[in-house]
Amino acid sequence: MSLFWEMTMADAMLTELLKEVRWKTLKLLEGVGEEEARFTGGGGLHNSIVWHAGHGLVVVEHLGFEGMAGFAPTYPKEWFEKFSWSSQPGLVKDWPTLAEVVEKLKDQRTRLGAYLETLSAADLAKVVGAPPRSRTLGGTILHGLHDEAGHQGEIYLLRKLWKARV
């Protein structure tokens, strides 16, 4: 099996993963009202549905575009502080609406899909990032989508807890 074939398949798989992961995130967010979007569940849980959705957006943007490919982020500047891996959601007072986050998630899906189509096997194989977090660009995008998929479980749990509270 040639490296070209493997990388071409990797590109197709990243595109499929993007479609699947983002579809499920958006599906989980359907019908969530603003009060539910800010519910944290208690019992040691600290992050809300809107945080998990925004976190997915920021991580994928950073790993797929901003940090690794050099593009400027398309979300509002203050969102990084609210949604990044180093954020402190308990201190945030002014959250964006879930509808705003969903709009950005949909836009990002379109942009990342188009961006993936422009990448060659060599682009995907290029090592990006500084050690010890160096990965290939393809691996970095994969990591961002995998992280979002993990947060889907948290969104699902919060939705179940929200329904069970009444």
N, C-alpha and C positions, 0 to 999 in steps of 0.2 A: 504494500500500500504506500503510495507516495505522500510526501508532506503536503503537496498541493491539494490532493484529494482530501486529506485529513483537515486542512485548514478551511477548504471550501465547505466541507460538512460542518465544521465548527461555526462558520459564519451562518449557515442555515439553521443550526441548532440555537445559536444566540437569538436569531430572529424569532424562532418558534418559542423559545423561553420567554422572550419579551412579551409576545402575544399572550401566552398562557398566564404568566405571572401578573401582568398588568390587568388582563381581563378579570382574573379572580379578585384582585384588589378592588377594582371598580365595582364588581358584582357585590362584594361584601359591604361596600359603602352605600349601595342603593337603599333608599328609604330611611337612612339615618338622619334624624333631626338634629338641630343644633344643640339641644340639651343633652341628648344621647351622645353626641360627638365629643362632649367635654367630660363625660362620665369616666371616672377612673376605676370604679369597682370596689375600692377599699380593700381591706384585708391584705395590705402589703403591696398592692398594685398602685403604681404612681403615674402611669402614662395613659392618656385618653386615646380614643379612636382618632381624633384629629391629629394627635401627636404621631401615632403610628403611621397614618397616611402621609403626613408631611415629612416624616423621617424617611420613608421610602423614596419620596420625591427628591429630597436633598442628597441622600446617599447615592442614588442612581445618577443624579445630575453631576455630583462631584466625581464619582468614579468613571462615568461614561463620557463626560464632556469637559467639565471644568478643570479638575485637578490633573487628569491624565492626558487630555487632548488639547488643553489650553483655551477652551472656549469660555466666554463669560457666562455665569449662571443666568437663567431667565426668570428665576423666582425673585421676589423682593429681597433685598440685601439682609434685612433683619430676620428672615426666615432661617438662615444658617444658625443663628444663635438660639432660635426656638426649637429647631428640629434636628440638629446635628447629633452625632455620637457623644459630644461633650455638653449637650444642652442640659438645662435644669428646669424641666417643665413646671415644677412646683413654684417657681419664681416668676413665671410668665403671667402677665396680667391681660394682655391684649392679643388673643388668638385670632388668626384669620378664620373666616367661616369655612365650614367643610366644603361648601360649594366652590369657594376659591381654590382650595387645595385640589379638589376633583378636577376642576378646569385645567390646572397646571399638570396634573397627572395625565390627562388625556392629550394635552399638547406635547408633553414629553414623550409619550408613547409614539406619536407621529414623528417627532424629530429624531428620536433614537432609532426608529425603524428605518428612516431615510438615511441616517448617518451610517448604520450598519451596512446598507447597500453600497456605500462608497468605499468601504474598507477592503483592502486586498488581504491575501493570506499573509503577506509580509507585514502589513499594518497590524493585524491581529496578533502576530507573533512578536511584535516589538516589545521589549521590556520597558516598562514605565514605572515611575515611582522610585523613591530612594530606599535603599536597604534599611531595615529588614523587611519592608513591605513591598519590595519589588515583585511585580508580576508582569505577565504579558498584558497588552491592552485587552485582548479577548478575555483573559482570566479576570481582569479587573472589572469588566462589565458583567461577567458571570457572577462575581462576588456581590456586586451591587444588587443584581436581580435575586440572588439567593437570599440576601439579607431582607429584601422586601417580602419574599415568600415566607420567611420566618415570622415576620411581623403580622402576616395575615392571620396566623393562629391567635395572636393577641387580640386582633380586631374581632375575630369570631368569638373568643371568650368574653370580651366586653359586651358584645351584642347579646350573648346568652345571659350574662349577669344582669344586664339592663332589663331584659324581659322578665327575669325571675324576681326582680325586686318588688313587683306589685302584687 
